[in-house]
Amino acid sequence: MERLGDLAKVLRSKNSGPFLITLDVLFDDREQYRRVVQSGVITPGSVSAAYGLAPGDIQEFVFFEAALGIKITYKRAVSSGTSGDRDVYGAQQHVPLMELLIP
């Protein structure tokens, strides 16, 4: 088993407006991309569990083979820049995803 963070070329997070965060997982190898997708490990349920999200918090979940990428967008618990926000740019939210183990 390998961590998703070791298989992906790029694994990042960013704001998608003040109320959403987007996770991007990009590969530079089609076989690695297919390995991850076909493993069934990356699902709305596994992402919700990794981030402590309610099932309805995931707004977008896309496998995009043409770009060898996965895009996941979810609701922020606290809007960007408000009291209690610890990551105003949403740039440090990718770690739980990179720790997922892929067979």
N, C-alpha and C positions, 0 to 999 in steps of 0.2 A: 504494500500500500504506500502511496505517496500523497503528500499534501497537495492540495489544489495550487497553493502558492508556488510550489516547485515545478508544476507542470505548465502553468500559464506564463506567457511572455509578459503580459501586463495584467495587473489586478489592481484596480483603483476604485475610489469612491469620490463622489462630488455632489454638490447641491444640484437639484433639478428644480430650481425655484426655492422659495423660503420654507416650503412645507414638505418637500420630498428629497430623498437621497437616491442617487443612481449608483449602482455597482456595475462596473464593466470588467469582464473577464475576456482577454484576448489571447489567442494562440498564434504561433508562427508555423505550426505544423498541423496539417489536417488530421493525421492519425491521433495526435494527442487530443485535439478537439473532440474527435469522434469517441475516443476512449472515455473522456469525461462525460459526454452527453449520454452515451450508451450505458454507462455505469449506473445511471438512475439515482446517483447520489445528490445531484443538484436539482432540487424540486422546490416548489413554493413551500411545502411543509418543512423541508430540511433548512431552508433559509429562514423561515419563521422561527424555527426552534433555535437556530444559531444566534439569532438576533433578539429573541424574546418578543417577537411580534405576534399580534393577533392575526388569524388567517386573512382577514379583510384588509390588513395594512399593506399587503403587496399590491401595487397598482399595475405593474407591468412585469412580465416574465417572458423573455424572448431568447430562443436559440436562433442564431443567424449564421448559418453555415457559410454563406458567400463571403462573410467577413471573418470567419472562424471566431465568432464571438458570442458571448452570453450577456444579456443586459437585464438587470433587475432593478426596478424602482419601487421604493417603499415610502410610506408616510413617516415623517420625522416625529419623534415624541414631543419635541419642543421646536417651535419654528426658529429658523436661523436668526441669530443676533438678539434673541430675547433673553430675559432673565432665566438662568438655568441651562442655557445652551453652552456646551463644552467644546463644540467644534463648529464654529461659525461658517466655515467653508465646506463642511461635510467631507473633508479630505482624509480623515483618519478612521473611517468606518469600514474599511475592507478587511481588517484582520480576522474577524470571526469566519468570513468566507474562505480566506486563504488557509485556514487550519482544517478545513474539511478533508477527510481522507478518501482517496479514490483508489479502488481496487485495480 
